[in-house]
Amino acid sequence: MASDKRVHRRYSLKLPLTAKSLTQGSGGAETSNVSARGVFFLSSTKPEEGSPLEFSLTLSPEITLTDQIVIRCKGRVVRVTQTPGSDKVGIAAAIEKYDFETKQ
């Protein structure tokens, strides 16, 4: 039986996500869950595990209770899984660095 190696709690949040080289031209993606150090989302483009990834998450005013906030992240792909019954793949990415940008 495999043990869960996650250290940080995951939150089931559906947030808009754009990733350089993965979502351009497709209108972006949406997260399935987010933690302090990672994110999981679906994409029609299959990246290589271990490859670097730059992506942005958008927090709406309903979540922040103030202005919209964009979180710009740099990380790496840690897992890619085929989604049954779909042409999309699930991508788990580790967040290594991030910056906040407020949009008014």
N, C-alpha and C positions, 0 to 999 in steps of 0.2 A: 504494500500500500504506500503510495507516494505521499509525502508530507508537504503541506503548503509552506513555502519558504518566504511568503510575503511578510514584511515587517510592519508596513503602514496599512491602516484601514482603507478599504476601497469604498467609494461612494457611487451609487448608481445615478450618474448624472448624464443627461443627454445635452451636450454642449456643442455648438458649432466649432469645427476644427478645419483648418487649412494647413496642408503640409507641402512644402516645396518639393516638387517632382512627383508627388503622389496624387494631389487633388486638383492640379491646374487643369482647367478646361472642363472639369466634371462638377463644378459648383460646390466643391468642398465635401466634407464628411461630417459625421456626428459621433461623439464619444459614446461608449456604452457604460464605461466606468472610469473613474479618476481617483488617484491617490496622491499623497504628497510627493511621491517620487516616480509616478508612472501613469500611463494612460492606455486604454484599450479602445480601438475603433475599427470600423470596417472600411475597406478601400477596394477599388477595382484594379489597382496596380499592386503587384506583389514585389515588395522590396526584399533584399537579401538580409538574413539574420546577421546582426553585428554591424550593419551599415549605419552611418550617421544620419540623423533626421532633424530637420528644423521644422517646427510647426507652431501654430498659434491657436489658442483657445479663447473664446469670447464669453465673458460673463455679462449677462444682461442686467439692466437696472433692477429687474425683479429679484435677482439674486444678490446684488451688491447693495441694494437699497440706496444707491446714489447713481453716479454715472456708469456707463458701460465701460468695462475694463477688458483689455486684450492682454493675455499672458503670452509672451513670445518665449518659446522653449527651444533648447538644443538638447539632443539626447541621442539615443541609439535604439535600433530595433532589436528587441530581445527574443521575440517569438512571432512566427507567422503561421496561421492555421487556416485551412480551407473551411469555409462555412457550408455545411450541408444544405443542399437545395438552393444554392446561390452562386453567382459568378464572382462574388466578392470574397476577400480574405480578411481574416481578423488579424490585427496588428497590435502587439503589445510593445510599448516603447518606454524605456527608462528615461526619466527627466534628469539631466545632469546640470543644467543651468537654465535660469529663467529671469525675465524682466517684465515689469508691469508697465502698461501704457493706458492712460485714461483717455477715453473719447467722450467729448461732450456733445 
